[in-house]
Amino acid sequence: MQKAKGFTLIELVIVIVIIGILAAIAVPKFVDLSDDANAAAKKGMAGAVKSSHAIAIADLKRFPTNTELATYVNGDGVSAAATGINVSIDGTTHVVATYSDANCSSQISAASETVECVGEIP
């Protein structure tokens, strides 16, 4: 009498259940990684605007206007707005707030205003 080779139906079901449990654990972790990457991109873009602000001050020998600052920021989807610098991250537009005072307390209200301080992306 020959022994049958292969897996039983119960063994296959157990393996499928284990794979399902592992997938249920892994998928939320990947979603969190996407959120973390988006937050890092926002922080990086705000840092780029701050660096561009310092370069503009050194180049112009005065504080730049919001419109001038936007020209110093490298990247696609960057433009001056009434309250800050618009930046595009993954197709979504975010605003890096710019302020007319050194304490970052008085947000600008026109693209032609002088920028003394650069904030973050909320």
Secondary structure, DSSP 8 states (H G I E B T S, - for coil): -----S--HHHHHHHHHHHHHHHHHHHHHHHHHHHHHHHHHHHHHHHHHHHHHHHHHHHHSS--BHHHHHHHS-STT-EE-SSEEEEEETTEEEEEEEESSTTS-SB--STTSB--EE----
